[in-house]
Amino acid sequence: MPFVLYQAWAFVAPGLYKHEKKLAIPLLISSVLLFYLGAAFAYLRSIPRELSFFVATTPHGVQMMTDMGSYLDL
């Protein structure tokens, strides 16, 4: 997302006035910051809880394979 925002900014910025650029810079900085905060929240809070839920609700007779090597090893 930060790369996409940079590309959009590089496209739009030459056509903006100085006062418009001053208004858009905090928006761009906050979008990148919120993107990273959301990714950290998902990695640290959301995904472990979801994974523990799926492990707890795995039916008997089904093997829970959470190891990435198991997914990639065909």
C-alpha positions in Angstrom: 0.0 0.0 0.0 2.8 2.5 0.7 4.1 1.9 -2.8 0.7 2.4 -4.4 0.2 5.6 -2.4 3.6 6.9 -3.5 2.8 6.2 -7.1 -0.5 8.0 -6.8 1.2 10.9 -5.1 3.9 11.1 -7.8 1.1 11.2 -10.4 -1.1 13.8 -8.7 1.5 16.1 -7.0 2.7 18.0 -10.0 -0.8 19.3 -10.7 -1.5 20.6 -7.1 -1.0 24.0 -5.7 1.2 24.5 -2.7 -1.7 24.8 -0.2 -3.2 21.7 -1.6 0.0 19.8 -1.1 0.2 21.0 2.5 -3.3 19.5 3.1 -2.5 16.2 1.4 0.8 15.4 3.1 -0.7 14.6 6.6 -3.3 12.4 4.8 -0.6 10.4 3.1 1.5 10.1 6.2 -1.5 8.9 8.3 -2.5 6.4 5.6 0.9 4.8 5.6 1.0 4.8 9.4 -2.5 3.3 9.7 -1.6 0.7 7.1 1.3 -0.5 9.2 -0.7 -0.4 12.4 -3.4 -2.5 10.9 -0.8 -5.1 9.7 0.8 -5.2 13.1 -2.6 -5.6 14.8 -3.6 -8.4 12.4 -0.2 -10.2 13.0 -0.1 -9.8 16.7 -3.7 -10.0 17.8 -6.1 -11.2 15.2 -4.3 -14.1 13.5 -3.2 -15.9 16.7 -6.8 -15.8 18.0 -8.2 -17.0 14.7 -5.7 -19.8 14.5 -6.4 -20.9 18.1 -10.1 -20.9 17.2 -9.5 -23.1 14.2 -7.3 -25.5 16.1 -10.0 -25.8 18.8 -12.8 -26.5 16.3 -10.9 -29.0 14.2 -13.1 -32.1 14.0 -11.7 -35.5 15.1 -10.1 -37.4 12.2 -8.9 -34.2 10.5 -5.2 -33.4 10.8 -4.5 -29.8 11.6 -1.5 -28.7 9.4 -0.4 -25.2 10.3 3.2 -25.7 9.3 4.0 -23.8 6.1 6.3 -26.6 5.0 3.2 -28.9 5.0 1.4 -26.5 2.6 4.4 -26.1 0.3 5.5 -29.7 0.3 3.3 -31.5 -2.3 
